[in-house]
Amino acid sequence: MKKLDCIWLIDDDEIAIYLADRVIQKVEFSKDVEKFNSGHSALKHLEFCININENLPDLILFDLNMPNMNGFEFIEQFSKMEGSKSIPTFIFTSAISQQEIEKAKQYSCIKGIILKPLSIQKLNKILRLIDVECMEPYEKVFVPHVHSSYYLNTGTGI
C-alpha cells in the first residue's frame, strides 16, 4: 500500500479518532497522523503551517457533526485558505443525508464520503480516488447504497 507522509483526522469523537488511527497505523498508510478534536484547531494549525512554510497534510478526513464548528463550516473556511486546493479531503461520518451529499458536491476539495468505521478497503479506495484527478466534481462523492450493519462491518466499498 502506498504510504502518505501526513494525514489529518478531524473529529470530536475520541473513539472514532482512536479507531481510525489504529487502522492507519496497522497498515502503515501514513508516516504521521495529526488528530484534531475541532475544525477550529485544525484551521489554526493549517494557518500556522502555511505561515512557517511547513509541510501540509496529504489528506484530511473530517466529521460533519461537531460542536462549535460543523464539517461544512470547516470546509467553507478551509477552501478559502492558500494551498487548500492541493489537499484532498473526505467527509468521515457515521451518517449522511441526501441534502448533505448535495452540499458536499459544491466543494471541489471534497473527494468523497467515508462512512465510519475506517477499514483497509476504504483506505485503498481513498488512494485510488486521490490518484485520479480527471474525475468530474459530481463523480467525487461516493455513498453506499446499503446502510446496513452488514455493510459497515464488512468494510466493502466506501
N, C-alpha and C positions, 0 to 999 in steps of 0.2 A: 504494500500500500504506500502511496506517495505520502511524504511527510511535509507538513506545513511548519513554518517557523513559529507562528503565534496565532492562537485562536482566543477570541474574547467571548465569554459566556455572560449574558446579562439577564438576571432573573432574581426576583426577591425570594424565591423558594430555595432554601439552602439544600434541601434533599435533592431537588432536581439538578442543581449545580453539581452536587457531590456525585450523583449517579452518572451524569454526562461526563464529568471529569474522569471518572473511573474507566468508562468505555474508551475515551480518547487516549488515556494513558496506557490502557491494556494493549491496544493495537498500535501504539506509538504513532498516532495520527498527527501529532503536533509536538514540537520540542517544548513549547511553553503554552500554558493555558492561564490566561488572566481572567479572574472572576470578579464580577461587579454585582452588587445587590440592588442597583438602581440605574436608570438611564442617565440621571444627573451625574453620578460618579463616573460613568463611562465617558460621557461627553467631556467632562472636566479633564479626565486623563488623556483623552484623544487630543484635546486642545493643547495640553502640556506637551504631548509627543510631537505635535506639529510645530510648536514654538521652538523646541530644542532640536528639531530635526532628527528625532528618534524614529526607529522603525515602526511602521504602522502594522496593525494586525492583518493577517492574510485572510481572515474570515471572522465574521461576527454572527453569533446566534443570540437572538433576543426574544424574550417573552412579551406577549401583548398585555397581559393583565398584571400590572404592577401598580402599587400605590404611588401617589405624588406625580409621577410621570409615566403614562402608559407607553406601550411599544410604539404606537403611531406618533405620539408626541416626541418620543426619542428619535424615530426615523425622520421625522419632519426637520428637526434641528440638525441631525447628523447629515442629511442630504445637502444641507446648505454649507457644510464645512469644507474647507480646502482639502483635497485628497480623498474625499469620501467616495467619489465615483469609481475609484480603483479598488475599493474594498467590497467584496461580495457579502451580502447579509442574508440571513434566513430567519424567518419567524420560527420560534421554537416554543410551541404551545401545547396544551393538553386538549384544547377545544377551539374551534374557529367557526364563525358564522359565514354565510354566503355574503353578507354585507361587508364583513372584514376581508374576505377574499377579494371582492371587487375593489375595495380601498387599497389593498396591498398591490394590486396591478398598476396603480398610479405611480409607484416608485420603481425606477429602473434599477436601483441598487438592491432591491429585494429579489433574490434569485429563486426563492421557493419557500415552502412551508413544511416544517418538520414537526410531526406530532411526537410528543413525549411518550415513552422514554426513548432516548437515543440508542441506536444499535449499530453494529458494524455494517450491516447492509445499508443503513441510512447514511453513514459516513461515506461509503463507497458511492452512493448516489450523489452526495454533495460534491465529491471530487469530479464526477462526470459532468455535473452541471456547471461548476466553476471553470472547467476546462473548455466548455463550449460557449463562446461569446457571440455566435451568429444567430442565436435564437431571438425571436421577436418577444417584446416585453410580455405580451399576453400568454406566451407559452412558458414563462418562467415560474409561474405559480402552480404548484402541484398539490393536490389534495386527494386523499384516499376516497374511494367510492364506498368503502365499507367502514363504518365507525363502530366495529365490534371489539370486544376484549380480545378475541382471537387475532384480529388484525394487529392490534397494538402489541400483543405479547409475542407474536411470531416475528415481528420486525420486517415483514415482507413489504416491499415498496417504500415509499417515503411518507 
